[in-house]
């Protein structure tokens, strides 16, 4: 049996992880304890966003496909904002305080912006693409013949 992807739950959970990183940045934490884990979480979010984009790109049969692309684009915006905050030095986890992470965060932000642009472009195209009817005219007539 094929497992159906639940894109909404995946997106919701990723948003929660992004909020956790945002909270981590706001708090006055011991960076030595939390920097590696936060960077691991950022890598996980990065990889998962790429996987979700590819799966959505491949699945042309979803009824709410354009909405999912919009949600994914918003999620990428949130992720990119966190990465920008890290680069700009706001918060406990920052490239200013930890210059060794600067290049990595710059690359991650660039990738996030590209994925966001892709999601927006595909989402717009999906809205313009006419959908095939779920039922053919003959099937609809057959179903309604007794009414």
mmCIF file of the C-alpha atoms, coordinates in Angstrom:
data_MODEL
# 
_entry.id   MODEL 
# 
loop_
_atom_site.group_PDB 
_atom_site.id 
_atom_site.type_symbol 
_atom_site.label_atom_id 
_atom_site.label_alt_id 
_atom_site.label_comp_id 
_atom_site.label_asym_id 
_atom_site.label_entity_id 
_atom_site.label_seq_id 
_atom_site.pdbx_PDB_ins_code 
_atom_site.Cartn_x 
_atom_site.Cartn_y 
_atom_site.Cartn_z 
_atom_site.occupancy 
_atom_site.B_iso_or_equiv 
_atom_site.pdbx_formal_charge 
_atom_site.auth_seq_id 
_atom_site.auth_comp_id 
_atom_site.auth_asym_id 
_atom_site.auth_atom_id 
_atom_site.pdbx_PDB_model_num 
ATOM 1   C CA . UNK A 1 1   ? 0.000   0.000  0.000   1.00 0.00 ? 1   UNK A CA 1 
ATOM 2   C CA . UNK A 1 2   ? 1.407   3.390  -0.987  1.00 0.00 ? 2   UNK A CA 1 
ATOM 3   C CA . UNK A 1 3   ? 1.641   5.949  1.765   1.00 0.00 ? 3   UNK A CA 1 
ATOM 4   C CA . UNK A 1 4   ? -0.041  9.246  0.963   1.00 0.00 ? 4   UNK A CA 1 
ATOM 5   C CA . UNK A 1 5   ? 1.997   12.332 1.788   1.00 0.00 ? 5   UNK A CA 1 
ATOM 6   C CA . UNK A 1 6   ? 0.256   14.721 4.113   1.00 0.00 ? 6   UNK A CA 1 
ATOM 7   C CA . UNK A 1 7   ? 1.828   17.956 2.942   1.00 0.00 ? 7   UNK A CA 1 
ATOM 8   C CA . UNK A 1 8   ? -0.126  20.135 5.359   1.00 0.00 ? 8   UNK A CA 1 
ATOM 9   C CA . UNK A 1 9   ? 1.111   18.244 8.422   1.00 0.00 ? 9   UNK A CA 1 
ATOM 10  C CA . UNK A 1 10  ? 4.679   18.258 7.110   1.00 0.00 ? 10  UNK A CA 1 
ATOM 11  C CA . UNK A 1 11  ? 4.529   22.007 6.504   1.00 0.00 ? 11  UNK A CA 1 
ATOM 12  C CA . UNK A 1 12  ? 2.955   22.588 9.932   1.00 0.00 ? 12  UNK A CA 1 
ATOM 13  C CA . UNK A 1 13  ? 5.685   20.609 11.676  1.00 0.00 ? 13  UNK A CA 1 
ATOM 14  C CA . UNK A 1 14  ? 8.446   22.425 9.798   1.00 0.00 ? 14  UNK A CA 1 
ATOM 15  C CA . UNK A 1 15  ? 6.916   25.742 10.807  1.00 0.00 ? 15  UNK A CA 1 
ATOM 16  C CA . UNK A 1 16  ? 7.083   24.570 14.424  1.00 0.00 ? 16  UNK A CA 1 
ATOM 17  C CA . UNK A 1 17  ? 10.776  23.771 14.039  1.00 0.00 ? 17  UNK A CA 1 
ATOM 18  C CA . UNK A 1 18  ? 11.414  27.200 12.533  1.00 0.00 ? 18  UNK A CA 1 
ATOM 19  C CA . UNK A 1 19  ? 9.613   28.807 15.477  1.00 0.00 ? 19  UNK A CA 1 
ATOM 20  C CA . UNK A 1 20  ? 11.764  26.750 17.867  1.00 0.00 ? 20  UNK A CA 1 
ATOM 21  C CA . UNK A 1 21  ? 14.910  28.139 16.234  1.00 0.00 ? 21  UNK A CA 1 
ATOM 22  C CA . UNK A 1 22  ? 13.445  31.646 16.466  1.00 0.00 ? 22  UNK A CA 1 
ATOM 23  C CA . UNK A 1 23  ? 12.739  31.093 20.184  1.00 0.00 ? 23  UNK A CA 1 
ATOM 24  C CA . UNK A 1 24  ? 16.263  29.744 20.671  1.00 0.00 ? 24  UNK A CA 1 
ATOM 25  C CA . UNK A 1 25  ? 17.657  32.915 19.139  1.00 0.00 ? 25  UNK A CA 1 
ATOM 26  C CA . UNK A 1 26  ? 15.560  35.158 21.375  1.00 0.00 ? 26  UNK A CA 1 
ATOM 27  C CA . UNK A 1 27  ? 16.564  33.462 24.622  1.00 0.00 ? 27  UNK A CA 1 
ATOM 28  C CA . UNK A 1 28  ? 19.880  34.139 26.307  1.00 0.00 ? 28  UNK A CA 1 
ATOM 29  C CA . UNK A 1 29  ? 21.200  30.599 25.929  1.00 0.00 ? 29  UNK A CA 1 
ATOM 30  C CA . UNK A 1 30  ? 24.591  28.980 26.287  1.00 0.00 ? 30  UNK A CA 1 
ATOM 31  C CA . UNK A 1 31  ? 25.580  28.862 22.624  1.00 0.00 ? 31  UNK A CA 1 
ATOM 32  C CA . UNK A 1 32  ? 28.063  26.079 23.347  1.00 0.00 ? 32  UNK A CA 1 
ATOM 33  C CA . UNK A 1 33  ? 25.170  23.837 24.315  1.00 0.00 ? 33  UNK A CA 1 
ATOM 34  C CA . UNK A 1 34  ? 22.694  24.727 21.568  1.00 0.00 ? 34  UNK A CA 1 
ATOM 35  C CA . UNK A 1 35  ? 24.612  25.924 18.479  1.00 0.00 ? 35  UNK A CA 1 
ATOM 36  C CA . UNK A 1 36  ? 25.329  22.482 16.993  1.00 0.00 ? 36  UNK A CA 1 
ATOM 37  C CA . UNK A 1 37  ? 21.765  21.235 17.576  1.00 0.00 ? 37  UNK A CA 1 
ATOM 38  C CA . UNK A 1 38  ? 20.299  24.412 16.096  1.00 0.00 ? 38  UNK A CA 1 
ATOM 39  C CA . UNK A 1 39  ? 22.522  24.075 13.023  1.00 0.00 ? 39  UNK A CA 1 
ATOM 40  C CA . UNK A 1 40  ? 21.476  20.422 12.703  1.00 0.00 ? 40  UNK A CA 1 
ATOM 41  C CA . UNK A 1 41  ? 17.828  21.534 12.843  1.00 0.00 ? 41  UNK A CA 1 
ATOM 42  C CA . UNK A 1 42  ? 18.501  24.164 10.191  1.00 0.00 ? 42  UNK A CA 1 
ATOM 43  C CA . UNK A 1 43  ? 20.100  21.503 7.954   1.00 0.00 ? 43  UNK A CA 1 
ATOM 44  C CA . UNK A 1 44  ? 17.093  19.230 8.521   1.00 0.00 ? 44  UNK A CA 1 
ATOM 45  C CA . UNK A 1 45  ? 14.663  22.025 7.589   1.00 0.00 ? 45  UNK A CA 1 
ATOM 46  C CA . UNK A 1 46  ? 16.718  22.831 4.501   1.00 0.00 ? 46  UNK A CA 1 
ATOM 47  C CA . UNK A 1 47  ? 16.735  19.235 3.288   1.00 0.00 ? 47  UNK A CA 1 
ATOM 48  C CA . UNK A 1 48  ? 13.069  18.659 4.072   1.00 0.00 ? 48  UNK A CA 1 
ATOM 49  C CA . UNK A 1 49  ? 11.954  21.817 2.266   1.00 0.00 ? 49  UNK A CA 1 
ATOM 50  C CA . UNK A 1 50  ? 13.838  20.635 -0.812  1.00 0.00 ? 50  UNK A CA 1 
ATOM 51  C CA . UNK A 1 51  ? 12.205  17.212 -0.636  1.00 0.00 ? 51  UNK A CA 1 
ATOM 52  C CA . UNK A 1 52  ? 8.722   18.704 -0.200  1.00 0.00 ? 52  UNK A CA 1 
ATOM 53  C CA . UNK A 1 53  ? 9.215   21.036 -3.146  1.00 0.00 ? 53  UNK A CA 1 
ATOM 54  C CA . UNK A 1 54  ? 10.298  18.142 -5.358  1.00 0.00 ? 54  UNK A CA 1 
ATOM 55  C CA . UNK A 1 55  ? 7.392   15.933 -4.252  1.00 0.00 ? 55  UNK A CA 1 
ATOM 56  C CA . UNK A 1 56  ? 4.886   18.726 -4.866  1.00 0.00 ? 56  UNK A CA 1 
ATOM 57  C CA . UNK A 1 57  ? 6.468   19.446 -8.218  1.00 0.00 ? 57  UNK A CA 1 
ATOM 58  C CA . UNK A 1 58  ? 6.038   15.787 -9.238  1.00 0.00 ? 58  UNK A CA 1 
ATOM 59  C CA . UNK A 1 59  ? 2.491   15.358 -7.908  1.00 0.00 ? 59  UNK A CA 1 
ATOM 60  C CA . UNK A 1 60  ? 0.329   17.104 -10.492 1.00 0.00 ? 60  UNK A CA 1 
ATOM 61  C CA . UNK A 1 61  ? -2.909  15.452 -9.336  1.00 0.00 ? 61  UNK A CA 1 
ATOM 62  C CA . UNK A 1 62  ? -3.358  17.269 -6.026  1.00 0.00 ? 62  UNK A CA 1 
ATOM 63  C CA . UNK A 1 63  ? -6.559  19.297 -5.926  1.00 0.00 ? 63  UNK A CA 1 
ATOM 64  C CA . UNK A 1 64  ? -5.133  21.990 -3.634  1.00 0.00 ? 64  UNK A CA 1 
ATOM 65  C CA . UNK A 1 65  ? -1.704  22.040 -5.268  1.00 0.00 ? 65  UNK A CA 1 
ATOM 66  C CA . UNK A 1 66  ? -1.485  25.809 -5.737  1.00 0.00 ? 66  UNK A CA 1 
ATOM 67  C CA . UNK A 1 67  ? -2.427  26.393 -2.085  1.00 0.00 ? 67  UNK A CA 1 
ATOM 68  C CA . UNK A 1 68  ? 0.284   23.975 -0.980  1.00 0.00 ? 68  UNK A CA 1 
ATOM 69  C CA . UNK A 1 69  ? 2.824   25.822 -3.105  1.00 0.00 ? 69  UNK A CA 1 
ATOM 70  C CA . UNK A 1 70  ? 1.699   29.063 -1.457  1.00 0.00 ? 70  UNK A CA 1 
ATOM 71  C CA . UNK A 1 71  ? 2.109   27.470 1.982   1.00 0.00 ? 71  UNK A CA 1 
ATOM 72  C CA . UNK A 1 72  ? 5.538   26.184 1.026   1.00 0.00 ? 72  UNK A CA 1 
ATOM 73  C CA . UNK A 1 73  ? 6.513   29.626 -0.245  1.00 0.00 ? 73  UNK A CA 1 
ATOM 74  C CA . UNK A 1 74  ? 5.423   31.197 3.054   1.00 0.00 ? 74  UNK A CA 1 
ATOM 75  C CA . UNK A 1 75  ? 7.403   28.580 4.958   1.00 0.00 ? 75  UNK A CA 1 
ATOM 76  C CA . UNK A 1 76  ? 10.478  29.372 2.866   1.00 0.00 ? 76  UNK A CA 1 
ATOM 77  C CA . UNK A 1 77  ? 9.979   33.060 3.674   1.00 0.00 ? 77  UNK A CA 1 
ATOM 78  C CA . UNK A 1 78  ? 9.935   32.237 7.408   1.00 0.00 ? 78  UNK A CA 1 
ATOM 79  C CA . UNK A 1 79  ? 13.048  30.087 7.039   1.00 0.00 ? 79  UNK A CA 1 
ATOM 80  C CA . UNK A 1 80  ? 14.877  32.722 5.026   1.00 0.00 ? 80  UNK A CA 1 
ATOM 81  C CA . UNK A 1 81  ? 14.003  35.349 7.646   1.00 0.00 ? 81  UNK A CA 1 
ATOM 82  C CA . UNK A 1 82  ? 15.545  33.213 10.406  1.00 0.00 ? 82  UNK A CA 1 
ATOM 83  C CA . UNK A 1 83  ? 18.680  32.742 8.303   1.00 0.00 ? 83  UNK A CA 1 
ATOM 84  C CA . UNK A 1 84  ? 18.872  36.510 7.718   1.00 0.00 ? 84  UNK A CA 1 
ATOM 85  C CA . UNK A 1 85  ? 18.504  37.121 11.452  1.00 0.00 ? 85  UNK A CA 1 
ATOM 86  C CA . UNK A 1 86  ? 21.386  34.733 12.094  1.00 0.00 ? 86  UNK A CA 1 
ATOM 87  C CA . UNK A 1 87  ? 23.513  36.562 9.520   1.00 0.00 ? 87  UNK A CA 1 
ATOM 88  C CA . UNK A 1 88  ? 22.646  39.993 10.902  1.00 0.00 ? 88  UNK A CA 1 
ATOM 89  C CA . UNK A 1 89  ? 23.644  39.035 14.409  1.00 0.00 ? 89  UNK A CA 1 
ATOM 90  C CA . UNK A 1 90  ? 20.321  39.325 16.151  1.00 0.00 ? 90  UNK A CA 1 
ATOM 91  C CA . UNK A 1 91  ? 19.896  36.665 18.778  1.00 0.00 ? 91  UNK A CA 1 
ATOM 92  C CA . UNK A 1 92  ? 21.914  34.098 20.635  1.00 0.00 ? 92  UNK A CA 1 
ATOM 93  C CA . UNK A 1 93  ? 22.789  32.196 17.482  1.00 0.00 ? 93  UNK A CA 1 
ATOM 94  C CA . UNK A 1 94  ? 24.464  34.614 15.108  1.00 0.00 ? 94  UNK A CA 1 
ATOM 95  C CA . UNK A 1 95  ? 27.131  34.693 12.456  1.00 0.00 ? 95  UNK A CA 1 
ATOM 96  C CA . UNK A 1 96  ? 28.533  37.790 14.139  1.00 0.00 ? 96  UNK A CA 1 
ATOM 97  C CA . UNK A 1 97  ? 29.221  35.871 17.359  1.00 0.00 ? 97  UNK A CA 1 
ATOM 98  C CA . UNK A 1 98  ? 30.088  32.666 15.452  1.00 0.00 ? 98  UNK A CA 1 
ATOM 99  C CA . UNK A 1 99  ? 31.820  33.736 12.198  1.00 0.00 ? 99  UNK A CA 1 
ATOM 100 C CA . UNK A 1 100 ? 32.537  30.107 11.261  1.00 0.00 ? 100 UNK A CA 1 
ATOM 101 C CA . UNK A 1 101 ? 28.848  29.633 10.329  1.00 0.00 ? 101 UNK A CA 1 
ATOM 102 C CA . UNK A 1 102 ? 28.554  32.710 8.091   1.00 0.00 ? 102 UNK A CA 1 
ATOM 103 C CA . UNK A 1 103 ? 29.320  31.050 4.732   1.00 0.00 ? 103 UNK A CA 1 
ATOM 104 C CA . UNK A 1 104 ? 27.063  28.100 5.447   1.00 0.00 ? 104 UNK A CA 1 
ATOM 105 C CA . UNK A 1 105 ? 24.129  30.336 6.420   1.00 0.00 ? 105 UNK A CA 1 
ATOM 106 C CA . UNK A 1 106 ? 24.656  32.488 3.316   1.00 0.00 ? 106 UNK A CA 1 
ATOM 107 C CA . UNK A 1 107 ? 24.425  29.382 1.096   1.00 0.00 ? 107 UNK A CA 1 
ATOM 108 C CA . UNK A 1 108 ? 21.365  28.099 2.933   1.00 0.00 ? 108 UNK A CA 1 
ATOM 109 C CA . UNK A 1 109 ? 19.618  31.463 2.553   1.00 0.00 ? 109 UNK A CA 1 
ATOM 110 C CA . UNK A 1 110 ? 20.444  31.559 -1.180  1.00 0.00 ? 110 UNK A CA 1 
ATOM 111 C CA . UNK A 1 111 ? 18.997  28.048 -1.617  1.00 0.00 ? 111 UNK A CA 1 
ATOM 112 C CA . UNK A 1 112 ? 15.887  29.012 0.372   1.00 0.00 ? 112 UNK A CA 1 
ATOM 113 C CA . UNK A 1 113 ? 15.275  32.075 -1.793  1.00 0.00 ? 113 UNK A CA 1 
ATOM 114 C CA . UNK A 1 114 ? 15.611  29.966 -4.944  1.00 0.00 ? 114 UNK A CA 1 
ATOM 115 C CA . UNK A 1 115 ? 13.162  27.369 -3.636  1.00 0.00 ? 115 UNK A CA 1 
ATOM 116 C CA . UNK A 1 116 ? 10.712  30.115 -2.697  1.00 0.00 ? 116 UNK A CA 1 
ATOM 117 C CA . UNK A 1 117 ? 10.871  31.605 -6.192  1.00 0.00 ? 117 UNK A CA 1 
ATOM 118 C CA . UNK A 1 118 ? 10.354  28.138 -7.681  1.00 0.00 ? 118 UNK A CA 1 
ATOM 119 C CA . UNK A 1 119 ? 7.372   27.424 -5.419  1.00 0.00 ? 119 UNK A CA 1 
ATOM 120 C CA . UNK A 1 120 ? 5.786   30.774 -6.303  1.00 0.00 ? 120 UNK A CA 1 
ATOM 121 C CA . UNK A 1 121 ? 6.315   30.255 -10.026 1.00 0.00 ? 121 UNK A CA 1 
ATOM 122 C CA . UNK A 1 122 ? 4.922   26.722 -10.020 1.00 0.00 ? 122 UNK A CA 1 
ATOM 123 C CA . UNK A 1 123 ? 2.016   27.796 -7.804  1.00 0.00 ? 123 UNK A CA 1 
ATOM 124 C CA . UNK A 1 124 ? 1.085   30.530 -10.274 1.00 0.00 ? 124 UNK A CA 1 
ATOM 125 C CA . UNK A 1 125 ? 1.336   28.096 -13.182 1.00 0.00 ? 125 UNK A CA 1 
ATOM 126 C CA . UNK A 1 126 ? -0.798  25.548 -11.322 1.00 0.00 ? 126 UNK A CA 1 
ATOM 127 C CA . UNK A 1 127 ? -3.561  28.145 -10.934 1.00 0.00 ? 127 UNK A CA 1 
ATOM 128 C CA . UNK A 1 128 ? -3.514  28.820 -14.675 1.00 0.00 ? 128 UNK A CA 1 
ATOM 129 C CA . UNK A 1 129 ? -3.577  25.153 -15.694 1.00 0.00 ? 129 UNK A CA 1 
ATOM 130 C CA . UNK A 1 130 ? -7.114  23.941 -16.354 1.00 0.00 ? 130 UNK A CA 1 
ATOM 131 C CA . UNK A 1 131 ? -7.957  20.780 -14.479 1.00 0.00 ? 131 UNK A CA 1 
ATOM 132 C CA . UNK A 1 132 ? -9.441  17.706 -16.014 1.00 0.00 ? 132 UNK A CA 1 
ATOM 133 C CA . UNK A 1 133 ? -12.972 17.090 -14.828 1.00 0.00 ? 133 UNK A CA 1 
ATOM 134 C CA . UNK A 1 134 ? -13.246 14.401 -12.190 1.00 0.00 ? 134 UNK A CA 1 
ATOM 135 C CA . UNK A 1 135 ? -16.114 12.826 -14.130 1.00 0.00 ? 135 UNK A CA 1 
ATOM 136 C CA . UNK A 1 136 ? -16.487 12.722 -17.871 1.00 0.00 ? 136 UNK A CA 1 
ATOM 137 C CA . UNK A 1 137 ? -19.669 14.040 -19.416 1.00 0.00 ? 137 UNK A CA 1 
ATOM 138 C CA . UNK A 1 138 ? -20.822 10.480 -20.134 1.00 0.00 ? 138 UNK A CA 1 
ATOM 139 C CA . UNK A 1 139 ? -20.203 9.394  -16.535 1.00 0.00 ? 139 UNK A CA 1 
ATOM 140 C CA . UNK A 1 140 ? -22.068 12.414 -15.200 1.00 0.00 ? 140 UNK A CA 1 
ATOM 141 C CA . UNK A 1 141 ? -25.026 11.749 -17.527 1.00 0.00 ? 141 UNK A CA 1 
ATOM 142 C CA . UNK A 1 142 ? -25.086 8.107  -16.421 1.00 0.00 ? 142 UNK A CA 1 
ATOM 143 C CA . UNK A 1 143 ? -25.150 9.104  -12.758 1.00 0.00 ? 143 UNK A CA 1 
ATOM 144 C CA . UNK A 1 144 ? -27.903 11.662 -13.284 1.00 0.00 ? 144 UNK A CA 1 
ATOM 145 C CA . UNK A 1 145 ? -30.113 9.707  -15.703 1.00 0.00 ? 145 UNK A CA 1 
ATOM 146 C CA . UNK A 1 146 ? -32.629 8.684  -12.992 1.00 0.00 ? 146 UNK A CA 1 
ATOM 147 C CA . UNK A 1 147 ? -33.134 12.215 -11.714 1.00 0.00 ? 147 UNK A CA 1 
# 
